Amino acid sequence: MKPELLVLKPLLPRQMEQLDGHFTLHHVYQAPAPADLIESVGPRIRGVVTSGATGFGQDMLVRLPALEIVASSGVGTDSIDIPACHARGVPVTNTPDVLNDDVADLGIALILGAMRQLAQGHAYTRDGSWSRKGPMALTRSVCGKTLGIVGLGRIGKELAERASALKMKIAYTGRKPQDTPYDFVADLCELAGRADVLALTCPGGAATRHLIDARVLAALGPESWVVNLSRGSVIDETALIDALQQGKIGGAALDVFENEPHINPAFSTLENVLLYPHHASGTVETRDAMSQLVVDNLLAHFGGQSLLTPVR
């Protein structure tokens, strides 16, 4: 008999076909009454497929007494109750590394898009302003500017490498200095004060909630930008919106938000913000690799092999 999985969030079609060949799948996201489905099949469920956005909480865990593994598509795990799973002896896997390049690429796109005003230039050309008003206002160069990175992990390092190719200077902060050619700055406000662009690539969760607050934004100053590739919870959005409205910072380029996808409507009224719909890893190639890693972790677990990417 094939092990039964609860699918909270589907993978891409090719990987769903693989799962269907090895497991009995119960699709919560398609169920007209999800709670009824979980109550019916919960005692038989041995694995869960989810995502960083969908998550997996203790309320669900207690309803799945036979659960053996939670496999999540995404690198972030702040929406998954890791301690509760581990206390039950349930391993959790995620999909690190395979998305590093695309997320870092998007980070560079946000930096360039913000400082070179790509969205504004597109609109200025498209609506005929160029022909009516002449050249648009001058923008800012990235060459020679300082990129401050908050959290020099896998994605942070890839972002730093790409920014270095653009002749940006790199500084970073984190729990401790690393063996890199970049400048370590222990104090976050000091880093913000040095940065022309402050890029967030740190993990989400309680430890970094509202790490970027009014004090940090004040240190960043009216000529500098904040770019968020991390989690919306890392920035105090009330303080950020105030800083944007009052011109306390140059602007923001955001891939993530506190209440996504229902973002604060104030963002849509601001000219000095570039918005992207939490889609940094959203390429065909990366999402395929992420989905495959979920499948491979599940096959490894139920095949009695070591997990490829367990969350410690």
Secondary structure, DSSP 8 states (H G I E B T S, - for coil): ---EEEESS---HHHHHHHHHHSEEEEGGG-SSHHHHHHHHGGGEEEEEEETTT-B-HHHHTT-TT--EEEEESS--TTB-HHHHHHTT--EE---STTHHHHHHHHHHHHHHHHTTHHHHHHHHHTTHHHHH-S-------TT-EEEEE--SHHHHHHHHHHHHTT-EEEEESSS--SSSSEE-S-HHHHHHH-SEEEE-S--SGGGTT-B-HHHHHHH-TT-EEEE-S-GGGB-HHHHHHHHHHTSSSEEEES--TTTTS--GGGGG-SSEEE--S-TT-SHHHHHHHHHHHHHHHHHHHTT---SSB--
